[in-house]
Amino acid sequence: MKILLIDLGRTGRLFPTAHLFRKKLDEAKVTGIEIATAEMAELGSPGERKLEKNMKEILLKGVDFIVVMEEWQKELLTRFMDYKTWGKIHLFADICKRKITGVLPSCDVDFGYRNENEKMSDGCGNLVEEMKICTKENPQTTLAF
């Protein structure tokens, strides 16, 4: 299973989130997950054909899930994706809000965070739990976010 994490720049949340996600996958002993990162600038600007071309290439390479950090990134990228592939793109904040009963705390807005790292930790934890379900039941299963 291939997951692509996308954010505005690598100096922000992108690398820490990818690192934390890998760490949590290792701790949970979940295997078969390939994680890649990309920043929006690498993909191209909204007015360029480069963005459309890059999104098609990403999907052709077999990326199963695309996780973006900002709502506008999801809205922009879906403009350059076939409608049938929209289910592959997920907003990290939605993953944080996913409640997996009895396993992890929710990072919903009613949960008071002390810092951004807690939010990333819960989001990555929720994503790992969903990956465990997907890989166990059926590798072709889509995320339920």
C-alpha positions as CSV (number, residue, x, y, z in Angstrom):
1,M,0.0,0.0,0.0
2,K,1.4,3.4,-1.0
3,I,0.6,6.6,0.9
4,L,1.7,10.1,-0.3
5,L,1.8,12.9,2.3
6,I,1.5,16.4,0.7
7,D,2.0,19.8,2.4
8,L,3.0,23.3,1.5
9,G,6.7,22.9,2.3
10,R,9.0,20.3,3.8
11,T,10.1,22.6,6.6
12,G,6.6,22.6,8.2
13,R,4.6,19.5,9.2
14,L,5.5,17.3,6.3
15,F,8.7,15.6,7.5
16,P,7.7,15.4,11.2
17,T,4.4,13.8,10.2
18,A,6.0,11.3,7.9
19,H,8.6,10.4,10.5
20,L,6.0,10.0,13.2
21,F,3.8,7.9,10.9
22,R,6.7,5.6,10.1
23,K,7.5,5.3,13.8
24,K,4.0,4.5,14.7
25,L,3.7,1.9,11.9
26,D,6.9,0.2,13.2
27,E,5.6,0.3,16.8
28,A,2.3,-1.3,15.7
29,K,4.3,-3.8,13.5
30,V,2.3,-2.9,10.4
31,T,4.2,-3.8,7.3
32,G,3.7,-3.3,3.6
33,I,3.1,0.5,3.8
34,E,5.3,2.7,1.6
35,I,5.3,6.4,2.6
36,A,6.3,9.2,0.2
37,T,6.2,12.9,0.7
38,A,5.8,15.8,-1.7
39,E,5.4,19.6,-1.4
40,M,2.9,21.5,-3.4
41,A,5.6,23.6,-5.1
42,E,7.0,20.4,-6.6
43,L,3.7,19.4,-8.0
44,G,3.1,22.7,-9.8
45,S,1.0,25.8,-9.6
46,P,-2.8,25.8,-10.2
47,G,-2.5,27.5,-13.6
48,E,0.2,25.1,-14.9
49,R,-0.3,21.9,-16.9
50,K,2.5,20.5,-14.7
51,L,0.1,20.0,-11.8
52,E,-2.4,18.0,-13.9
53,K,0.4,15.9,-15.4
54,N,2.0,15.2,-12.0
55,M,-1.3,14.2,-10.4
56,K,-1.9,11.7,-13.3
57,E,1.6,10.3,-12.9
58,I,1.1,9.9,-9.1
59,L,-2.1,8.0,-9.6
60,L,-0.5,5.8,-12.4
61,K,2.3,4.9,-10.1
62,G,-0.2,3.2,-7.8
63,V,-0.6,5.6,-4.9
64,D,-3.4,4.2,-2.8
65,F,-3.9,7.2,-0.5
66,I,-3.0,10.8,-0.6
67,V,-3.0,12.7,2.7
68,V,-3.0,16.5,2.5
69,M,-2.5,18.9,5.4
70,E,-4.8,21.8,4.3
71,E,-8.3,21.8,2.9
72,W,-7.4,24.1,0.0
73,Q,-4.8,21.5,-1.1
74,K,-7.5,18.8,-1.3
75,E,-9.8,21.1,-3.2
76,L,-7.0,22.1,-5.7
77,L,-5.7,18.6,-6.3
78,T,-9.2,17.1,-6.9
79,R,-9.6,19.5,-9.8
80,F,-6.9,17.6,-11.6
81,M,-8.1,14.1,-10.7
82,D,-10.7,11.9,-12.2
83,Y,-13.9,11.8,-10.0
84,K,-13.5,8.1,-9.5
85,T,-10.1,8.7,-7.8
86,W,-11.3,11.4,-5.3
87,G,-11.7,8.7,-2.7
88,K,-7.9,8.4,-2.5
89,I,-7.3,11.9,-1.2
90,H,-7.9,12.7,2.5
91,L,-7.5,15.7,4.7
92,F,-5.2,15.1,7.7
93,A,-7.6,17.0,10.0
94,D,-10.4,14.5,9.1
95,I,-8.1,11.7,10.0
96,C,-7.4,13.3,13.3
97,K,-11.2,13.5,14.0
98,R,-11.7,9.8,13.2
99,K,-12.6,8.1,16.5
100,I,-11.4,4.6,16.8
101,T,-13.3,3.5,19.9
102,G,-11.1,2.6,22.9
103,V,-7.8,2.7,21.0
104,L,-6.8,6.4,20.7
105,P,-8.1,9.7,21.9
106,S,-9.8,11.8,19.2
107,C,-8.1,15.0,18.0
108,D,-11.4,16.6,17.4
109,V,-11.9,20.3,18.2
110,D,-13.3,19.6,21.6
111,F,-10.0,17.9,22.7
112,G,-7.7,20.5,24.2
113,Y,-4.2,20.1,22.7
114,R,-1.2,21.4,24.4
115,N,0.8,21.5,21.2
116,E,0.7,20.6,17.5
117,N,2.8,17.5,18.1
118,E,-0.1,15.9,20.1
119,K,-2.4,16.6,17.2
120,M,0.1,15.0,14.7
121,S,0.6,12.0,17.1
122,D,-3.2,11.3,17.3
123,G,-3.7,11.8,13.5
124,C,-0.8,9.4,12.7
125,G,-2.1,7.0,15.3
126,N,-5.6,7.0,13.8
127,L,-4.1,6.5,10.3
128,V,-2.0,3.5,11.6
129,E,-5.1,2.0,13.1
130,E,-7.0,2.4,9.8
131,M,-4.0,0.9,7.9
132,K,-4.1,-2.2,10.3
133,I,-7.8,-2.7,9.4
134,C,-7.2,-2.2,5.7
135,T,-4.3,-4.5,5.4
136,K,-5.9,-7.2,7.6
137,E,-9.3,-7.3,6.0
138,N,-8.5,-6.5,2.4
139,P,-5.5,-4.7,0.9
140,Q,-7.8,-3.1,-1.7
141,T,-10.1,-1.6,1.0
142,T,-10.4,2.2,1.0
143,L,-10.1,4.3,4.1
144,A,-13.3,5.1,6.0
145,F,-12.5,8.8,6.6
